[in-house]
Every structure is written in structure tokens, then in C-alpha cells.
């Protein structure tokens, strides 16, 4: 469980829910390691708010569009931690682009940044996680709007921005449930939809308002510290069942065969 001696990693922490989550953690734990895609000098003014708490704060820049950089970042994070990591909050994510984009690793960009990079980072950090650690993966209620066609996982046909985003979030829930079936040492992976939160990501895809990032961060922290079983899914703070496809263990195994094959060249 999280205590004032804990070390926590938060990805996507240079804005939105991630930054607010890190901001609240610096008053509760000993060490917060944050990640963002920007060079440190560019986000130093933003990260200054993290000095409000007593926690030691380290920033690790990493562009999730390059899987080799994710492996390097995981090694850096484990080294900076200097000991067991008590929690990993996989918050980093991007909206679907207007038109289909491909990363230098030749994957559809939304899928790689939101899902494949998360898988790679988590797998690389697994040996560094403490006994009883919690892994919190940010998904979305949009996962209920779509299905996962493994024959076209890279969306080479019928690309749509919202579909790309929603499918990446469905994949995250499937990964979390798959991970729950293979972790030991009491590690508890959970996923959540933080709610409809007013962030640039939300407004990039949906013409709606949303509530404060404090609400989203509160839901993340509840998933981090509250009672949970491996594989649980929370929606705006409530424990609920995800979509039927998100609960399909066979689909989850097939997805992870694809995902692990995709990241295998970058696994240590």
C-alpha cells in the first residue's frame, strides 16, 4: 500500500490528469518519478508545481512514439527509484489523429502511444515493482463504443480518430485483466475510466465540457489506494464491469500475443 515512504511512477504527467495526480502525490509519498514526451527544459515551469510537496521529484523525458526510448526510460526510472517501486500509474495517452499516422516503429500512432508503449514500460518495470505494488492503467468508457478486430489491429482499413482512441483503451483493459492472471508478489493491476474530464485530449475528439482534472486525479488516487482485486475496472470512481469484449479472456490472450510480439525487439 502507498505510504509516506513510497515511490510512485506517473506517466503523462506534464499536463491534465497526470500532472494533477502527481501534484497530489507529492504531499503523500517520498518519491515521485514523472514522465512526459517533452525535454525537461521545456516543461520545467509546469513541473514547478510539483515542488509544493515534500516528495523528491524526478522527471524522465520519453517519447512513446519510439519504443526503444521506452525501454531506455524504464531502465532510467528503475535506476532513479533506487529500490522497489510501490506503484506505477500508466496515464500517458493521446487522442486519435484526424488522419491515420504511423510511428517510426511502423505501428498506428494511437495504438502505440496509448497501448504498446504501456505494455513495454510495464513489462520492463515489473522486476522493479515492490511486493504488493499496484499498477493503475488509465482506460476510458469509450471502450464500450467499439470492438477489437485483431485482423486489422493497426486500423489500415476504416481509420477513424475516435475509433482508434477507443480501441486503444479497450486494449488497455484487456491487458490489465491478462496481467492480473500472471503477476505474482501480490502486484495488483487495475484499470479505470477517470470520468469525463476537461482536458485538451477530451476536447480534441469530443465537443463536450467535462469536469475538473481534480475529479479525474481523485479517481486515479482512489484506484491506487482503495480496495481492489487484480483486474478490477473502475468508472468515475465506481467498481463496474467493462464491456463484454473487454472481459473476453480468449481475445485478451490473442491481443497479448500480438502486443508482446510487437514489443519483443525492445524487451530486455
VENGIPE-V281457 format. One record per backbone hydrogen bond with DSSP energy under -0.5 kcal/mol. NH is the residue of the N-H (numbers start at 1). CO is the residue of the C=O. Records with the same first field share a line. If there is no record, write none. Layout:
NH = CO, CO
This chain:
6 = 3
8 = 31
9 = 87
10 = 33
11 = 89
13 = 35
18 = 15
19 = 15
20 = 16
21 = 17
22 = 18
23 = 19
24 = 20
25 = 21
26 = 22
27 = 24
28 = 25
29 = 25
30 = 6
31 = 6
32 = 56
33 = 8
34 = 32, 58
35 = 10
36 = 60
42 = 39
43 = 39
44 = 40
47 = 43
48 = 44
49 = 46
50 = 47
51 = 48
52 = 49
53 = 50
54 = 26
55 = 26
56 = 30
58 = 32
60 = 34
61 = 59
62 = 36
64 = 62
66 = 63
69 = 66
70 = 66
71 = 67
72 = 68
73 = 69
74 = 70
75 = 71
76 = 72
77 = 73
78 = 74
79 = 75
80 = 76
81 = 77
82 = 78
85 = 128
86 = 7, 84
87 = 7
88 = 134
89 = 9
90 = 88, 136
91 = 89
103 = 107
104 = 65
105 = 65
106 = 103
109 = 101
112 = 108
113 = 109
114 = 110
115 = 111
116 = 111
117 = 112
119 = 115
120 = 116
121 = 117
122 = 118
123 = 119
124 = 120
125 = 121
126 = 122
128 = 125
129 = 125, 126
130 = 85
132 = 185
133 = 130
134 = 86
135 = 188
136 = 88, 134
137 = 135, 190
138 = 90, 136
139 = 137, 192
143 = 140
144 = 141
145 = 142
146 = 143
149 = 147
150 = 148
152 = 149
153 = 150
155 = 152
164 = 160
165 = 161
166 = 162
167 = 163
168 = 164
169 = 165
170 = 166
171 = 167
172 = 168
173 = 169
174 = 170
175 = 171
176 = 172
177 = 173
178 = 174
179 = 175
180 = 176
181 = 177, 178
182 = 179
183 = 179
187 = 184
188 = 133
189 = 187
190 = 135
191 = 232
192 = 137
193 = 234
194 = 192
197 = 195
198 = 211
199 = 197
203 = 199
204 = 200
205 = 201, 202
206 = 202
208 = 206
211 = 196
215 = 212
216 = 212
217 = 213
218 = 214
219 = 215
220 = 216
221 = 217
222 = 218
223 = 219
224 = 220
225 = 221
226 = 222
231 = 189
232 = 229
233 = 240
234 = 191
235 = 238
236 = 193
238 = 235
240 = 233, 238
247 = 243, 244
248 = 245
249 = 247
252 = 248
253 = 249
254 = 250
255 = 251
256 = 252
257 = 253
258 = 254
259 = 255
260 = 256
261 = 257
262 = 258
263 = 259
264 = 260
266 = 263
267 = 264
